[in-house]
Amino acid sequence: MQVKQLLIYERPVQLNRVTHRHHRVVATPGDFSFAAELNSVPLACVEFTPVTREYPILFAGNSVDAVVPAALLGLRSQQNLMIDDGGRWVEGAYVPAFLRRYPFVLAERDDGESEFTVCLDETHICEGGEAGMPLFDEEGQDSPLLSNALNFLQEYQVHLARTREFSATLASHELLVSRQVNVQTAGGEAFSLDGFFVVDEEKLRGLKGKALQELARSGDLGLIYAHLLSLGNVDLLVRALDSRSATAATH
């Protein structure tokens, strides 16, 4: 099997109803310390509306033909500005679904079939004891935790398929261009983040007729404008970075 986007999964293993019959998930609710070193995470299109209010939406990838939308969560490598030293997410801020599904994930089969296998991070499960929440009940049926996780994974997979279509559409219209995120802190430090793509507004304005109609009809045009609007949230991250730097200086 293949587990893509391993950003937060240290030891993904296939869920087995026999092997894991008496295992429990020991991940602490509300503890996002596993994502403390991620300055961006993949997004599904359905998340654009809540994300637009808080984070910049960029497109990450090695080329315009292989990008995924991503929420920018920090301005430095290995720094997530949304997580404090205790592993807590900023109160009231949106948590991307990519992180909310942890420690569960769907893995593609090695044989190329379209089916997926349910996996989970072995570092967050243990056998027996009273800690955590069970994967299965006394009869060996899915526990509420596992049932909810499976439903979430299935729904997430549907949204990922829609997101891949959106990314492919942007590439087909040649709307994506490489850009840097330029940062100027309150302390006078200036630096840049690269490796991202954004929609080129000039190219977007150049679209005519059928191409523009199809973007509007599919809902892609709304997603594009949400992305463009979200770019202003870089300023929010700069303020968060300044605040963290100021706090560190007083300790």
Order of alpha helices (4+ residues) and beta strands (2+ residues): beta-beta-beta-alpha-beta-beta-alpha-beta-beta-beta-beta-alpha-beta-beta-alpha-alpha-alpha-alpha
